[in-house]
């Protein structure tokens, strides 16, 4: 089937809950993908940072194939021989005492909610069913019914209510608003170190450090959603490291499995994680041996190939080049590492037509928050590929 036939099939049988660019991909390798007609594209989205290690990284594929020949799923009714080593390596890498494995990013966030609320009741002593979590405006943490209760996106909320209580919203990066929102019922502050879906928004310098101090002073848990920003994307293993911060709770996903299989996790120390007892929380697929072995290989690639360091070096150079462009459409370039937002002036219209023009030239990037072209390629991308992409961007933005 050709591109249009594939798209027509999806339009006919799928719920219309996405608006993808009109390209149908059939193969990927490293930072490159090919469509069903054989046209080659540079992937500058990396599946929303799920493919930090590149498409079909050979070491991750090899680990998956080997595990497929052994066992793929046991459920948590029984132990398996892959989950323990995976969790140990994950905790050692990120510096926590304990981790709870799940599948998707949204599940990790939901798991974090349950952990901090129960900690609030059983450890901090918050009155039953009064726990509050502070969140930020323009956040994106997933699309479950709990998470959309505090979403800023109208499309994520319209006619999906009633919504869950227990959340207070503050402006992103506003430390005074955080101080003012804390009450005796506050158990946690949930924050993205960089807001990806909102347009690659970066908070003021030192905000996360100050937030950590405010939370500690008020016995409030700092929860960092590192599902997009973590695992090398911004030039550090976790984006919170830029502020020298060790959050009380961290959620990770996406790149934890190199794009091969849904894996996510919540990390915290024992005081928090031990609020869970058998039967309190779980997942049939969470911690399954196939996902665990894939995740082990994915983490190993991040470390051995120094992908965070690579992201920092390439990202700094790429953003410097973007900022020198002479374009009537370019409002701002911002980012860290290879998590980059190119904001288009409102007078030039939305970012979508620019993304479509880039697609025609062989570059796949996606608009976010109407005005921003997000550039987030696999961290294995070669500098010469980015140099080529810069030339195409100059033409499109001219």
DOKE-551722 format. One record per residue (C-alpha): residue number from 0; residue in three letters; z, y, x. Coordinates in Angstrom, 2 decimals, decimal comma. Last residue first. Example, Ala and Ser with C-alpha at 12.3 -4.5 7.8 and 13.67 -1.06 7.14 Angstrom:
2
  num  residu       zz       yy       xx
    1     SER     7,14    -1,06    13,67
    0     ALA     7,80    -4,50    12,30
! end
This chain:
398
  num  residu       zz       yy       xx
  397     UNK     5,51    32,23    14,25
  396     UNK     8,08    29,73    12,91
  395     UNK     5,59    26,88    12,53
  394     UNK     3,90    27,54    15,88
  393     UNK     7,18    27,98    17,75
  392     UNK     8,52    24,81    16,13
  391     UNK     5,49    22,86    17,39
  390     UNK     6,05    24,07    20,93
  389     UNK     9,75    23,29    20,71
  388     UNK     8,95    19,75    19,52
  387     UNK     6,90    19,14    22,67
  386     UNK     9,84    20,25    24,82
  385     UNK    12,11    18,02    22,73
  384     UNK     9,89    15,05    23,52
  383     UNK     9,90    16,02    27,20
  382     UNK    13,72    16,05    27,14
  381     UNK    13,83    12,44    25,96
  380     UNK    15,72    11,48    22,79
  379     UNK    18,56     9,00    23,25
  378     UNK    20,90    11,21    21,20
  377     UNK    18,85    10,52    18,08
  376     UNK    17,65    13,82    16,64
  375     UNK    19,81    16,34    14,76
  374     UNK    17,80    19,45    13,87
  373     UNK    18,74    20,82    10,46
  372     UNK    16,44    23,43     8,99
  371     UNK    18,62    25,84     7,05
  370     UNK    17,81    28,14     4,11
  369     UNK    18,23    25,97     1,00
  368     UNK    21,63    24,49     1,85
  367     UNK    19,98    21,77     3,93
  366     UNK    16,36    21,34     4,92
  365     UNK    15,19    18,20     6,62
  364     UNK    13,50    17,48     9,94
  363     UNK    10,70    15,02    10,67
  362     UNK     8,26    16,23    13,31
  361     UNK     4,64    15,04    13,43
  360     UNK     2,72    18,27    12,86
  359     UNK     2,37    17,70     9,12
  358     UNK     6,09    17,01     9,02
  357     UNK     6,76    20,37    10,69
  356     UNK     4,84    22,10     7,91
  355     UNK     6,90    20,23     5,30
  354     UNK    10,10    21,28     7,05
  353     UNK     8,90    24,92     7,04
  352     UNK     8,08    24,60     3,34
  351     UNK    11,66    23,35     2,68
  350     UNK    13,48    26,16     4,52
  349     UNK    13,51    28,54     1,57
  348     UNK    11,69    31,88     1,39
  347     UNK    10,86    34,26     4,24
  346     UNK    12,98    37,07     2,77
  345     UNK    15,92    34,67     2,83
  344     UNK    15,70    34,50     6,62
  343     UNK    15,55    30,93     7,88
  342     UNK    18,62    29,38     9,51
  341     UNK    17,99    26,86    12,28
  340     UNK    20,97    24,49    12,35
  339     UNK    21,75    22,22    15,28
  338     UNK    23,84    19,09    15,78
  337     UNK    22,47    17,99    19,15
  336     UNK    25,36    19,41    21,13
  335     UNK    27,01    22,11    19,11
  334     UNK    25,27    24,28    16,55
  333     UNK    23,83    27,63    15,64
  332     UNK    20,42    29,31    15,54
  331     UNK    20,15    32,41    13,38
  330     UNK    17,78    34,45    11,22
  329     UNK    14,37    33,14    12,26
  328     UNK    11,49    34,07     9,95
  327     UNK     9,94    36,98    11,87
  326     UNK     9,86    34,76    14,97
  325     UNK    10,00    35,57    18,67
  324     UNK    11,72    32,50    20,01
  323     UNK    14,39    33,07    22,66
  322     UNK    17,13    31,59    20,48
  321     UNK    15,24    28,31    20,18
  320     UNK    15,14    27,89    23,96
  319     UNK    18,88    28,43    24,31
  318     UNK    19,43    25,97    21,45
  317     UNK    17,38    23,31    23,25
  316     UNK    19,19    23,78    26,58
  315     UNK    22,64    23,54    25,01
  314     UNK    21,59    20,54    22,93
  313     UNK    20,05    18,66    25,82
  312     UNK    23,15    18,92    28,01
  311     UNK    25,68    18,38    25,25
  310     UNK    23,81    15,49    23,63
  309     UNK    23,44    13,76    27,00
  308     UNK    27,16    14,06    27,65
  307     UNK    27,88    12,53    24,25
  306     UNK    25,30     9,80    24,95
  305     UNK    26,83     8,61    28,20
  304     UNK    24,66     5,46    28,20
  303     UNK    27,67     3,21    28,76
  302     UNK    29,91     5,03    26,27
  301     UNK    27,59     5,44    23,28
  300     UNK    26,04     2,01    23,95
  299     UNK    29,47     0,34    23,89
  298     UNK    30,27     1,99    20,57
  297     UNK    27,09     0,56    19,05
  296     UNK    27,71    -2,93    20,46
  295     UNK    31,19    -3,03    18,96
  294     UNK    29,85    -1,66    15,66
  293     UNK    27,26    -4,44    15,43
  292     UNK    29,97    -7,02    16,08
  291     UNK    32,22    -5,55    13,39
  290     UNK    29,43    -5,27    10,84
  289     UNK    28,47    -8,92    11,26
  288     UNK    32,08   -10,11    11,35
  287     UNK    33,14    -8,36     8,13
  286     UNK    35,74    -5,62     8,58
  285     UNK    35,16    -4,17     5,10
  284     UNK    32,74    -6,39     3,19
  283     UNK    35,03    -7,48     0,35
  282     UNK    36,95    -4,21     0,51
  281     UNK    40,65    -3,42     0,51
  280     UNK    43,67    -1,49    -0,66
  279     UNK    47,21    -2,16    -1,82
  278     UNK    46,94    -5,97    -1,91
  277     UNK    48,78    -6,56     1,35
  276     UNK    50,76    -3,43     2,34
  275     UNK    49,48     0,01     3,24
  274     UNK    52,03     2,69     4,15
  273     UNK    51,77     1,24     7,66
  272     UNK    48,73     3,40     8,37
  271     UNK    50,66     6,66     8,43
  270     UNK    53,60     5,86    10,70
  269     UNK    51,33     3,41    12,54
  268     UNK    48,98     6,01    13,99
  267     UNK    45,70     6,97    12,35
  266     UNK    42,06     5,88    12,18
  265     UNK    39,93     5,43     9,07
  264     UNK    36,79     3,36     9,41
  263     UNK    33,13     3,07     8,50
  262     UNK    30,40     0,44     8,74
  261     UNK    27,09     0,20     6,86
  260     UNK    24,57    -1,79     8,95
  259     UNK    21,89    -1,15    11,52
  258     UNK    22,00     2,63    11,88
  257     UNK    23,86     2,62    15,18
  256     UNK    26,93     1,00    13,66
  255     UNK    29,56     3,67    14,35
  254     UNK    26,72     6,17    14,01
  253     UNK    27,29     6,51    10,23
  252     UNK    31,07     6,18     9,89
  251     UNK    34,24     7,84    11,13
  250     UNK    37,32     9,21     9,36
  249     UNK    40,15    10,64    11,46
  248     UNK    43,83    11,00    10,57
  247     UNK    46,60    12,85    12,42
  246     UNK    44,00    14,97    14,18
  245     UNK    44,05    15,12    18,01
  244     UNK    42,95    18,65    18,87
  243     UNK    41,75    20,05    22,18
  242     UNK    39,55    22,48    20,29
  241     UNK    36,29    20,88    21,46
  240     UNK    38,01    17,51    21,09
  239     UNK    37,79    17,91    17,31
  238     UNK    34,05    17,10    17,61
  237     UNK    34,87    13,51    18,50
  236     UNK    33,11    11,65    21,33
  235     UNK    32,16    15,05    22,68
  234     UNK    28,69    16,60    22,98
  233     UNK    28,29    17,43    19,29
  232     UNK    26,76    14,11    18,16
  231     UNK    28,78    11,88    20,44
  230     UNK    30,64     9,69    17,98
  229     UNK    31,71    12,39    15,52
  228     UNK    30,06    15,28    13,69
  227     UNK    28,60    13,28    10,83
  226     UNK    31,49    10,99     9,86
  225     UNK    34,00    13,13    11,72
  224     UNK    36,07    14,09     8,66
  223     UNK    39,25    15,35    10,30
  222     UNK    42,54    14,90     8,44
  221     UNK    45,46    17,10     9,55
  220     UNK    48,67    15,82     7,98
  219     UNK    51,16    18,38     6,69
  218     UNK    54,68    18,60     8,07
  217     UNK    54,69    22,41     7,74
  216     UNK    54,82    23,27    11,45
  215     UNK    52,47    20,38    12,24
  214     UNK    49,90    21,60     9,71
  213     UNK    50,02    25,15    11,03
  212     UNK    49,60    23,93    14,62
  211     UNK    46,66    21,68    13,71
  210     UNK    45,05    24,56    11,81
  209     UNK    45,45    26,81    14,86
  208     UNK    43,64    24,26    17,04
  207     UNK    40,98    23,74    14,37
  206     UNK    40,37    27,47    14,15
  205     UNK    40,14    27,98    17,92
  204     UNK    36,76    29,72    17,85
  203     UNK    35,79    30,58    14,29
  202     UNK    34,38    27,70    12,21
  201     UNK    30,89    26,28    12,78
  200     UNK    28,57    25,85     9,82
  199     UNK    25,73    23,38    10,32
  198     UNK    24,11    24,30     6,99
  197     UNK    26,56    23,16     4,31
  196     UNK    25,53    19,55     4,86
  195     UNK    26,82    19,59     8,42
  194     UNK    30,11    21,47     8,19
  193     UNK    31,48    21,33    11,73
  192     UNK    35,07    20,23    12,40
  191     UNK    34,95    18,92     8,80
  190     UNK    38,32    19,47     7,15
  189     UNK    40,94    17,72     5,03
  188     UNK    44,41    19,33     5,07
  187     UNK    47,15    16,93     4,05
  186     UNK    50,39    16,31     2,15
  185     UNK    50,93    19,60     0,34
  184     UNK    53,62    19,29    -2,36
  183     UNK    56,12    21,70    -0,75
  182     UNK    53,33    24,26    -0,73
  181     UNK    50,51    25,14     1,67
  180     UNK    47,79    27,43     0,33
  179     UNK    48,97    30,58     2,10
  178     UNK    48,90    29,05     5,56
  177     UNK    45,40    27,69     4,96
  176     UNK    44,23    31,08     3,65
  175     UNK    45,54    32,68     6,83
  174     UNK    43,60    30,17     8,94
  173     UNK    40,28    30,95     7,26
  172     UNK    37,65    28,69     8,89
  171     UNK    36,18    27,43     5,64
  170     UNK    37,45    29,40     2,64
  169     UNK    40,27    27,56     0,83
  168     UNK    40,30    24,89    -1,89
  167     UNK    43,34    23,17    -3,36
  166     UNK    43,17    19,54    -4,49
  165     UNK    45,42    17,34    -6,63
  164     UNK    43,46    16,93    -9,83
  163     UNK    40,57    14,51   -10,38
  162     UNK    37,64    15,76   -12,41
  161     UNK    36,67    15,15   -16,00
  160     UNK    33,82    15,35   -15,21
  159     UNK    30,32    14,25   -14,13
  158     UNK    28,48    16,75   -16,36
  157     UNK    27,62    19,05   -13,45
  156     UNK    29,58    18,10   -10,31
  155     UNK    27,21    17,10    -7,50
  154     UNK    24,52    19,43    -8,80
  153     UNK    26,95    22,33    -8,73
  152     UNK    27,75    21,85    -5,05
  151     UNK    31,20    23,13    -4,03
  150     UNK    32,82    19,72    -4,22
  149     UNK    36,51    19,46    -5,14
  148     UNK    36,22    16,93    -7,96
  147     UNK    33,08    15,67    -6,26
  146     UNK    35,34    13,69    -3,92
  145     UNK    37,23    11,87    -6,66
  144     UNK    34,08    10,91    -8,58
  143     UNK    32,46     9,58    -5,42
  142     UNK    29,78    11,76    -3,84
  141     UNK    30,67    12,19    -0,19
  140     UNK    32,71    14,47     2,08
  139     UNK    30,71    17,71     1,90
  138     UNK    32,58    20,98     2,04
  137     UNK    31,19    24,37     1,08
  136     UNK    34,74    25,60     0,39
  135     UNK    37,43    23,81     2,33
  134     UNK    40,05    21,22     1,34
  133     UNK    43,83    21,23     0,87
  132     UNK    45,35    18,00    -0,42
  131     UNK    48,12    18,07    -3,02
  130     UNK    50,75    15,46    -3,93
  129     UNK    52,46    15,89    -7,32
  128     UNK    52,18    12,30    -8,59
  127     UNK    55,75    11,46    -7,52
  126     UNK    57,69    14,32    -5,92
  125     UNK    56,90    14,67    -2,22
  124     UNK    59,33    12,83     0,06
  123     UNK    57,60    13,15     3,45
  122     UNK    57,64     9,40     4,14
  121     UNK    57,15     7,56     0,86
  120     UNK    55,50    10,20    -1,31
  119     UNK    53,48    12,09     1,28
  118     UNK    52,60     8,92     3,17
  117     UNK    51,29     7,51    -0,12
  116     UNK    49,14    10,60    -0,55
  115     UNK    47,98    10,55     3,05
  114     UNK    46,90     6,91     2,94
  113     UNK    45,22     7,04    -0,46
  112     UNK    43,21    10,10     0,49
  111     UNK    42,23     8,52     3,82
  110     UNK    40,87     5,50     1,97
  109     UNK    38,77     7,79    -0,23
  108     UNK    37,40     9,44     2,91
  107     UNK    36,56     6,06     4,45
  106     UNK    34,91     4,94     1,24
  105     UNK    32,77     8,09     1,26
  104     UNK    31,68     7,30     4,80
  103     UNK    30,52     3,82     3,87
  102     UNK    31,70     0,32     4,77
  101     UNK    35,45     0,02     5,37
  100     UNK    37,62    -0,75     8,38
   99     UNK    41,27     0,39     8,62
   98     UNK    42,29     1,55    12,08
   97     UNK    45,53     1,61    14,04
   96     UNK    47,23     3,04    17,12
   95     UNK    44,82     5,87    17,81
   94     UNK    43,06     7,17    20,93
   93     UNK    39,36     7,33    20,03
   92     UNK    38,08     4,72    22,49
   91     UNK    41,22     2,56    22,45
   90     UNK    41,30     2,56    18,66
   89     UNK    37,61     1,58    18,41
   88     UNK    37,94    -1,13    21,09
   87     UNK    40,99    -2,63    19,39
   86     UNK    39,35    -2,45    15,97
   85     UNK    36,23    -4,25    17,18
   84     UNK    38,20    -6,91    19,07
   83     UNK    40,21    -7,68    15,91
   82     UNK    37,21    -7,74    13,57
   81     UNK    35,05   -10,20    15,50
   80     UNK    36,94   -13,53    15,35
   79     UNK    37,35   -13,64    11,57
   78     UNK    40,53   -13,80     9,53
   77     UNK    40,53   -15,15     5,98
   76     UNK    40,93   -13,62     2,52
   75     UNK    39,58   -10,47     4,14
   74     UNK    36,06   -11,50     3,20
   73     UNK    34,42   -14,12     5,44
   72     UNK    30,99   -12,58     5,93
   71     UNK    28,26   -12,83     8,57
   70     UNK    28,79   -16,05    10,51
   69     UNK    27,17   -17,50    13,66
   68     UNK    23,38   -17,11    13,83
   67     UNK    23,52   -13,67    12,27
   66     UNK    26,01   -12,74    15,00
   65     UNK    23,41   -13,27    17,72
   64     UNK    20,84   -11,23    15,84
   63     UNK    23,25    -8,34    15,32
   62     UNK    24,28    -8,26    18,98
   61     UNK    20,63    -8,27    20,07
   60     UNK    19,80    -5,46    17,65
   59     UNK    22,66    -3,39    19,11
   58     UNK    21,51    -3,99    22,68
   57     UNK    17,86    -3,31    21,79
   56     UNK    18,53     0,03    20,04
   55     UNK    16,63    -0,38    16,78
   54     UNK    16,21     3,33    16,06
   53     UNK    18,14     5,59    18,39
   52     UNK    21,78     5,49    19,52
   51     UNK    22,70     8,45    17,30
   50     UNK    21,11     6,68    14,34
   49     UNK    23,66     7,51    11,63
   48     UNK    23,41    11,22    12,42
   47     UNK    21,99    12,21     9,00
   46     UNK    19,43     9,40     9,27
   45     UNK    18,53    10,52    12,80
   44     UNK    17,36    13,92    11,49
   43     UNK    14,87    15,02    14,16
   42     UNK    12,78    11,84    14,09
   41     UNK     9,63    12,52    16,09
   40     UNK     6,73    11,24    14,02
   39     UNK     3,84     8,77    14,57
   38     UNK     1,13     8,13    11,99
   37     UNK     0,44     4,42    11,37
   36     UNK    -0,62     4,69     7,73
   35     UNK     2,67     3,15     6,59
   34     UNK     4,62     5,77     8,55
   33     UNK     5,83     5,54    12,14
   32     UNK     9,17     6,52    13,68
   31     UNK    10,23     7,90    17,07
   30     UNK    13,61     8,68    18,65
   29     UNK    14,20     5,12    19,85
   28     UNK    11,80     2,84    17,98
   27     UNK    11,12     2,98    14,27
   26     UNK     8,83     1,29    11,77
   25     UNK     7,79     1,52     8,10
   24     UNK     8,34     5,11     7,09
   23     UNK     6,92     6,59     3,89
   22     UNK     6,45    10,38     4,09
   21     UNK     6,57    12,82     1,18
   20     UNK     9,81    14,59     2,22
   19     UNK    12,69    13,23     0,22
   18     UNK    14,01    14,67    -3,05
   17     UNK    16,88    12,39    -3,96
   16     UNK    18,66    11,34    -7,17
   15     UNK    15,54    10,50    -9,15
   14     UNK    16,71     7,07   -10,24
   13     UNK    14,25     4,59    -8,82
   12     UNK    11,64     2,48   -10,64
   11     UNK     8,70     4,78   -11,37
   10     UNK     9,23     7,39    -8,71
    9     UNK     9,79     4,65    -6,13
    8     UNK     6,51     2,98    -7,07
    7     UNK     4,66     6,30    -7,04
    6     UNK     5,99     7,01    -3,53
    5     UNK     4,76     3,63    -2,27
    4     UNK     1,33     4,15    -3,84
    3     UNK     1,11     7,66    -2,40
    2     UNK     1,84     6,48     1,12
    1     UNK    -0,62     3,57     1,14
    0     UNK     0,00     0,00     0,00
! end
